[in-house]
Structures are given as C-alpha cells and as structure tokens.
Amino acid sequence: MAYWYASQGVVRTFNASIDEGILWTCERPQGKWTGEDRTNIRHMGEGDIVFHHSKSYLRAVSVVIASWEDAPRPTSHYPGLDGEEDDGWLVKVQPLETGLKLSYKDVAQLIELGSPGPFTAAGMPQHKKFLSRLGDADGNQLLHHLGLEYVDEGLYGRPSAEWLGDDTDGLSISTIRNEQSALRRHLLNGRPVAPCSLCQTELPACLLVAGHIKPRTLCSEQERKDYRAAMLICSLGCDALFEWGYIVVNANGRLEPGIPAETRPLEAAVAKLSGRGCTAYDEVTAPRFEFHRRLKVGQLHQ
C-alpha cells in the first residue's frame, strides 16, 4: 500500500475524481518530456491511498480500487493542449472522505518538502505537478492530522485494511471491533468449535475469525450490515492466504491459486488447499468471491 498526492489545479478534473471515481492523464505533447508526475499513475495499485489537492487546499481522500488501464480522455476533462494525445491512462478510485479544506500551508508543515514530493523546498505546491508519491510517514501524518485512520493491521490478527471515515466508517476502532465481534458471534452461532470455511479443519472458536469475502473498504453500507458478507476462516494460515490473494474461490466454489507464491513453502500451502470446496460459497456469496478473485489477480478493471 502506497500514498499519493494528486495536485488537480483544474476544479473540473478534481470533480471528476470525486463524482466519477477516476484519475486520468496522458503523455505530454510530442517533443516534450513526460515526467514521472504523469507516469506515476502506472505505479498505483489497489488499496493505495490518494490525497486530492485542488485550488490551494487538500480537499479529499480516496482509495485506488483498480490499477491503470489504457483509456481515452474522459468527457469530463477539458480538451488537451496543442499536440497532446487523447489516449492516456486511467485509474479507478473510491472517495473515502470529501469536503475537506486543509490549506497547502498546513500540508507543508506535515510532509517532507522538496523534490520528488508535491511541494517545493519553500513549501509551495510544485507547478503543474500531477502525481507525487508520499512516504509512509508523510501519509500517516496527513491522515492523523485529518482525524482519519487507515488501519493496516487486521482485527483478530487479520492483515486487512479498515478505513474509519463517514457513516459506517465513522466509528472508533473499538466500535469497529464490536462490529466484527458481532459478525463472528453470528457465524459461530454459539458453537465452541467450528470448521474453517476453506480448509474445513474443526477448530476452537478462538482460532476462527470473521473474514470479509469482499474487502470491507470496498463494501457498500448495505453489504457491511449483511452477515453473509463474511465467513469463518482459521487463523492458522487460511485467513492470510485468502486475504493476500494467494488462494481464491472460482466460479465452481472451489479453491484455486491466486497470485503467484514467492516461496516453495508458500506454494506448498496453496497446493494443499487447491481443489477443496469452500463451504461459504453459495448463490448469495458467489458474486463476492468473484469480486475478491478479480481484485486479487488484477482483473477487476477489465
């Protein structure tokens, strides 16, 4: 997960990011150098956090939900400069917090100044610089100052990311944990021992977590209130393998490899699960498992 600062001087393109959930740019006109502030869009990945700056203020925060794809200039954007192409790169984002108004002077007090960042050494926004990558410390500092929190440490040891913002997300960490606890209690239904939905191993309740099938950050308000959005999954390995996408559930409800395993022990762990049926798979949960599969193997934007 990375942090990005998007400087969108034109209000129209900022509005498009919020209303349409997109970031778009293209190469500079022929004969002019295309800097990394534009090509950075091809390094953005699902789960990255974006800070949106427009007209002297940091105005919104979003999360990337689909990495870049080739795309024509959106109709919401102004025509390009003379010689500028209408073919470019598009990233899909989901706004997480809007209506912010943090002055660039305040932002300059919170992040490292100078290139390759979004501000000059004197604390002024870089002229015509679109996308800059922020260090983890700078990203976390901005979130903290805005009263937001992106938890990269899962509940009950789960390595998922939980966003605390408006509505359901506008909760304290303890409230989020209570929500997860209620999900887990419902799935256990009073049982002191239950099987993992993936490996089917019977385990004590303390070793089972309520794992969201579709990442919670990308669930609608209605989905977050639906007990069928989660499954019981063991903390002995299945939870992490599913969360990171090493194992996914196919259209037949069976487990199969997802992203490539980097080590032989990991490959062996995935192979041991592959081909098993997922007991949480049915007509209700099928679309959520498919969303997870496409998200993890990088096909959500296709």
N, C-alpha and C positions, 0 to 999 in steps of 0.2 A: 504494500500500500504506500502510495506517494502523495505528496501535497503539491498543488499547482496554484499559481496566481495568474488569473486571466484578466488582463487590462483591456477593457472594452470601452474605448472612448466614445464610440457611437452608441447612443442610447438604444437605437433600433436593434443593434446586434445583441446588446445586453438583454433586451426584452425577449428576443428570440430564444436566448439561452434559458430564460425562465419559463416562457409560455410554451415553447416547443420542445424544450429539453435537449438542446443541441449546442455544440461548439463546432464552428466551421472555419477553415482558412484554405489558402491555396498558395502556389508558388508566386514569387514576385514577377513582374513583367519581364519579358525576355531581355537579357543583357544586364539584369540587376540580380544581385546576390540574395538568395533566400536564406535568411538567418534561422538559427535554431529556435527563435521565439515562435516561428511558424512550424518548423518540422518537429518541434516538441510534441505536437498533437499526436504524432505516430508512436510516441512512447507512453501515452496514457493508457492505463489498464483498468479493468473492472475493479471497483472498490476504492479507487483513488479519490481524494477529496480536492475540490476546486473552490477557491475563493474568487468571487467575481467583483471586479473593481470597475466603476463607471463614473465619470464626471466627479473626480476628486474623492470619492467615497468607496469603501468596501461595502457592497450592497446585498450580497447573497452568498450562500454556501451550497454546494451541490456535491453529489457523488456520481462518479462515472459508472454507468450500467452496461455500456458496450464500447469496446475499443474501436479504433478508427476503421473507416471503410471509405473507399472512393465514392465521391458524391458530387453532383453539380451544385452550383451556387444556390442556396435556398432563396425562395422568392421573398423571404422576409429581410434579406440583406440588400444593401444598395448595390447597383452595378459596379463592376470593378474599375480600377484605374486603367488608363490607356495601355493596352498591351497585356493586361492581366487576364489570366485564364478564368473561365467559368467552371472548370473542373478542379476539384480540390479534395480535401479530406474532412470527414465529419465524424465526430464523437458524440455519443448519446449520454446525456446526464439526467439525473433526477434531482430537482431542487429540494434541499433539506431545510433551509432557513432563508426566508426572504424578508424584505422590509428593513434590512439593516442599514445603518448610516454611520459607519466608522470612518472618520476623516483620515486621509492619507498621512497627515502629520502624526496621528496616533499610531497608525500602522507602522510608520517609520521608526517608532520608539520600541516596537516589539519584534522586529525581524532584523537579520543581518543586512547591512546596506552594501551597495556596490555590485558590479557585475559578478556573476551572471544573473543576479536577482532582479526583481522588478523595479527597484529604486536605485538612484544614483548614490554615490558616497555622501552627498549633501542632503539626502533624504527626500529627493524629488522623484516622482514617477518617471521611469525611463521613457523617452519619447518614442511613440509608435512601436512599443514592445508588447507583443500579444501574450505569449505564454512563457512563464518562468517557473522553474522548479524550486520549491522551498525545501529547506532541510527539515527533518522531523521535529527538531526543537522549535523552529520557527512556526511550523504548522500547529503544533500542540499549544504553543504560546498564544497564537491567534484564537484558537478555539476556546482556550481557557479565558481569555480576555472578553470574548463574546458571550461568555456564560454557557458555552456549549461543551459537549464532551463526546469524544469518539472512543469507545472502549474497545481496545484491540485484544482484550483478554476475556475469554468466554465465561459464562456463568456455569457453575459446577465443573470448572476446568475446561469448558468448551472454548476453542480458539476462534469463535465467531466474533464479528464486529457488531456492536449495538450502538445505534445513534439515539441521542437524547435531544429532541427538539420539540416542535409543536405537537399538539394533540396527544396521541398515544405515546409519542416520543418525549413529550414534555413532562417527564417523570424523573424522580430521583433514582439513583442506582438501586436503592433498597426497594423501591416500588417495582422497578423492572424485575428484580429478583423475586418479589412476591408473585408477579405475573407468571414467571417461569415456574415457580413452585406450584402454582395452581394448575398449570398445564401438566406438570409431572404427576401431581396427585390424581388428576383425572385419568391419565393414561395408565397409571398403576391400579386404580380402582380398588384400593385397599389391600392389594397383594404385597406381601413382604418379599416375594421372589417372583420374577417375571422374565420372559425371554427377550433378548435383543432382537429388534426388527430385521437386522441384517444377518448376523451370524447364528441367530436362534439359540444362543447359549443361555441357559437359565442362570440368572444371577440375582444376588440380593439387591434390593431397591437402591441401596446407597451407591451401587456401581452402574446405575442406569440414569441417563439424562433425558430431558425432553428436548430433542433436537429438531429445529425447524427444517422442514424439507426445502422450502424456498427461503433464501436468506431473509431474515426479518427486516432488514433495512429496505428490501425491495417489495415487501408485502403491503397490500392496501390495508386501510383501517379495518375493513370487514374481515380480511384474511387473518389479521393479528388476533381477532376475537374468536376465531374458529379453532376448536380443539383439534380438528383434522389437519391443521397446518403443521403439526409436529408428530414425531414418532418416538418411541422408547428406543434408545440406542446406547450401547455399552461404552464405558469409558476405558475399556481395555484395548482399544485400538480402532474399532469401527467408527466411533464418533469423529476422530481426527481424519481417518481415511475418507469419510464421506464429506466432511466439512471442507477439506482442501481439494476435493475433486479427484482423488486417486481412484475412488470407486464410485460408480454412478449406477442408476437403475434404468434399464432400457424399456422399450415400449411393451415388452412381454412381462414386465415386472421382475426381471432377473438382474442380478448384479453383473457388471462388466467393468473392465478397466476404463478409467477416465484419462486424466493427464498422465504422461509417461512417468514411471517410477525412476528416481535418480540412482537408487542403490539396489543391490541384489536382495537384501533382506526385505526392503520395501516391496520389491517386485514379487517376492515370495508371499508376503502378507496379502497382497492384492489377488494373486493367483489362488490362494486358499479360499477366498470369498467368491471369486468369479463363478458364475453359473448358478449360485444359490438363488432361491426365490425370496423376495422381500415381502414380509408378512404385512407391512403397512401399505402395500400397493393395492389400489382398487380404482374404480372409475372416478371417485372423488379426488384422490390424491395423485392420480396419473399425470394431470397437467402440471402439478407442482414438481414432480420428479423430472418431467421433461424439461421444465424451466431450469432446474438445477443442472441437469446433464448438459444442456446447451450453453449455459453460463460458464460452467467449468471447462468445457472442452473448446470454448471460444467460438461458438456458432450462433450466439444469441442475436448478433447483428445481421445475420444472413437471411 
